[in-house]
Every structure is written in C-alpha cells, then in structure tokens.
Amino acid sequence: MANFENGAGTITLPDNNIRQVVISGDADEWDFSVDNVQFSPSGPVLLDPVDSGYLTGAQITTSTDLLSRGGVTVQGVAADGVTQAVVRIPANNDGESLSVSVQDETGNQGTVANNGGLFALGGNPQSAASTLNVNAVNTPNGPMAFVIYLSPVNFARNSGDYYSSTRAISLQIQSNDNPNYSLTANASVIRPPVILVHGLWGSAGDWGRQGFSLSAIDGIDVDTVDYYYPVLQGDQIQATNPPYDQGYLNGIPTSALGFSYNAPLVDGGIRQGIADFRHINNAAAVTADVVAHSMGGDIVRTIALGSGFQSNDTYGRGPIDKLITIGTPHLGSPLATDLLQDANKCVRQRLAKKVNPSFITVTTSAGPPINGGVGDLEGDGFGGGLSPALGQLSDAGTLPFAMARVSAITRGGNNLSGLNCTFCWSYVLHEYCSGPLATSLTSNLWDSVFGQYNDAVVPLLSQLNGGTAGPNTPTLMGVIHSPGLEALNFLPPTELDQGSGVPAQVIYLLNEPPNGSDFQASIGGP
C-alpha cells in the first residue's frame, strides 16, 4: 500500500504491480510512505544467465523468485545454437496466459534454426519453438512470466547476411486473457566472437604482420590469443632432449612447447575473449568461432579433451562453436621428425639461434618433463608414426564442435625458386650444414622431405586430417606455411597473408552452418 498526503488529502494506491508514480508540486508539501509495494519492470527484458548468476549447474535456475530480481540485461545474443537468455515479462496477474513468439526483421516468424526459439524454464533446449505459451506466476516483484530464448544455430541465413555482423529479431508478447495487453522486446542476433590462435614458434602478432584480415565482414569482433611468453629462462632448465648448449636456451618461448602445456593458456584466452565480447557488446554469448594456424589447431583440439572443457557456464557445451584450422598438421609432419634427428643437429641449432628450438622434452626445476612442440608434431603426414599427443587426438572420437580445414600447397618454382639463391640463409644451411635436411634445402629436393604435396612445412593429407578438401574450400595453390619460411628464402604468399586466399575461405566458413559440407563433425579422424 502506498500513501501520498498533503494538505489537500491522501492518495492511496493498491499494492499490485505499481510501475510508475509521478508527483507534481513542491516535494516539501508531500509526505510519502510505502507499505508492501512491489515495483515491476515497465516492459520485457532479456537477461544474461551467466553474468546474472542464474545458473544451477549447466542449466538456468527454475527459481522465479531469483529470476524476478536483478540480472544483467542484454541487447543481443550470439548466434551459436547454444547461448541462452532469460526473457522476463511483466504480467497483469498471477496465472495470466501469455503467448510469446520470435520474429525476424521483416516481421516473419521463420524457423528456430534461423531466428532462434523459445522453451520453458526447466525445459529442453532441443524442444525450442518459434511460439510458446506461458503462464505468469507471483514473484516478490509482482506477477511475471519467464521463457528462455535459445539463439539461432548460425548467424548467416543466406548470402545476404555474409558481410554483416548483426541482425534484428523481436519477441512479440500477447496476453491470451486480455487482447489489449501486448508487449515487444527487440534484440539483436550477433555473430559469435572470432578468436585467432597462432602456431609453433609464433605469436599473436603474426596475424597483424602479415595483414590477415576478416574486415570484409562489417563490424566483426576479432580477438587473438597469445601463448608466446619467454617464461623459461636458461638457468631454470635442467635438461632438454635433444640437448642444446646453454646459449641456445635463453628466452625459450612457450610456443615452442607442446600441446598439453599450452592448452590451458589458450583455453583461458578463448574464455576471456568471450567474456570481453559479452561486456563490450552488451550481449549474451558462451562460445567463440576459433581460427587456428598450424600447431594452434592441435592445441585447440587438445583443449577439448580436458575434463573442464564442457563447463557449466557454457551450458555443458564448451567455449568453441566452430574450429577452423589453417595448415594444421593433424597427422604430423616428417619435417618435425627430421628436425629431431642427430643427423640434422646443425640445422636444428641454427634454427634455435633464431629462437625456434626443437624439443622432444624440456625439464625444468618446476616439475616433470614438458613435451616440446616439435616432438608433439611428429608424424609421417599419412597417419603413421604419430606422436603420443597426436595419437590421442586421432583416437578422441566425436566432440562437441565442428571443424573445417583450410589447406594450401606450394607451386614449384613460384615458391621454392628462392632456395637457389647464393649467400643467403638457405644457401648457408645447404652449404655448411651436413645432414638430410640441409641437403634437401633446394628447389628441386624440398618436396622429397614430405613425399606428397605440402605447404613447405605440413603435408597436404595432414592438413586435411586424412580427408579431402571441402567442396567450397578447395586447396589453395602457390602458398607457403608461415612468415618464418620467408627468412629461409621461400617465396610468399604465406597462409597468413591477405592475398593468399585463406581469409576469403575463413569468411566463407564463418558463414557456413556447422553441419555444412565443409565441416567435419568429429575431432578425431575424418
């Protein structure tokens, strides 16, 4: 009950669902008292269950008392088929029947896959529908109804969405008991964040130095994860396999270490990127589209094997919507195997002098031996000779995200003719280092290291994880693996160059649904 008194008398208002009170005149003339008044929101709102603390385990709470108060309102929802938002709707009375429907920007209902759907508290997301009837309940903040909005499976419905990053939806709410009571909640469907993960010996700066850009999609949210840290100083290292002189061990980057060591760093970076996306865009989001180059793809696959991957704050799904790998050695590379051989010690040490060391293991004072990145990448490129780390990935089976593979190969003289230079680095290695790798460092012999088409580092079949190129993402020709090869006199473009054709394929895959023909449903074999 609310009482407003002045010399003219008393105004008494009922205690049911007071939304707004306007008082005019001199405030000193009024005596205002409130007894058991519940204030309800003036319209429906979308709330982020993750940031609002509305989760019970991996599901949204069914406590309407909790859902009726507080909460973080959002204006958008990321399109990944996983992200959810609570829709809080003010009602006229307890038990009122309300019809809620999802419409696109043209006012059409469309499909759940395209526009998202609705399901009841405690319900199954797989039951989401375009229209849902729900009854209001009494809460400490007045009568309210609640539904859960599930985001669309994919942002792009057709080519008209390919180069935009947001589109509009609305939730139309109509009382079945009172034809004059209708409400609208407007929201945006937003692309999930895109997070770039670099490869062996690399850093997040590799993407920018090579001009890699997805800016053809207007307003796309792109972030990078960096797992390059010079944290292992030489005086902390007790032993390495193969061994190096102490002078080669200063400033070893973490990106030279193996999958398991780097997986928690990358996992944390992906999750932080999603959290930043939520706050910057005022949107609900629990997954990202991850684009990973080289060993970065193997590290992201390794993340999915961890017990904490399918966390509650992702509704038990995990923080990855799609994984797009670029030149990733899913089946290893014979180059990794060769680098670890004693016969190639000279080449290995010359690379280490440029802070590109090759390890099977590194032992520090901090604990047991750590796998090296090159050691984890051992494999013949056909599926044989896999390192234990790659063998574990190959045996993993189906995991909860789809993977697409972008592949590239060199085109003979276009990319390898630079190896015939004189008084250049490849010349020095070829002339002054003995061993198979040094001997092969010519335009005529380099392909023999792999026994199949390759991007000068990773065999083609390995990039494709033993499968074939997607129908819409054919293998790119005349492209080398990475910027580091240019220092060895291989000729660009690299897979991280804008002109390589790789960014265009990545954009296509970001638009393609995760069940599209270019995606592989299993994280293990093809």
SULLIN-V286232 format. One line per field, one symbol per residue. ss: DSSP state (~ for helix, > for strand, _ for the rest). burial: + if it has 9 or more other ideal C-beta (glycine too) atoms within 8 Angstrom, else -. Layout:
ss->???
burial->???
This chain:
ss->_>>>>>__>>>>>____>________~~~_>>>>____>_____>>>_~~~~__>>__>>___~~~~_____>__>>>_____>>>>>>>______>>>>>>>>_______~~~~_>>>_____~~~_>_>>>>>_>______>>>>>>>________~~~____>>>>>>>>>>______>>>>>>>>>__>>>>>_______~~~~~____________>>>>______>_~~~>>>>>____~~~___>_~~~>_~~~~~~~~~~~~~~~~~~~~~~~_>>___>>>>>>_~~~~~~~~~________~~~_____>>>>>>>______>~~~~~~__~~~~~~~~~~~~_______>>>>_____>>>~~~~_>_________~~~~~~~___>>>>>>>>>_>>___~~~~~~~~____~~~~~~~~___~~~~~_____~~~~____>____>~~~~______>__>__>>__>___~~~~______>___~~~_~~~~~~~~~~_______>>>>____
burial->++++-+------+-+-++-----------+------++-+---+++++++-+-++----++--+--+++-+-++-+++++++++++++++++---+++++++++----++-+--+++++-+---+--++++++++++-+-++++++++++++-+++----++-++++++++++++-----+-+++-++++++++++++++++++-++--+-+-+--+--+++++++++-+-+++-++--+++-+---++--++++++++-+++-+++-+++-++-+++--++++++++++++++++++++++++++--+-+--++-+++++++++++++++++++++++++--+++++++++--++++++++++-----++++++++++++++--++-++++++-+--+-++++++++++---++++++-+--+-+++++--+-+++++++++-+++-++++++++++++++++++--++-++-++-+++++++++-++++-+++++--++++-++++++++-+---+++-+++--
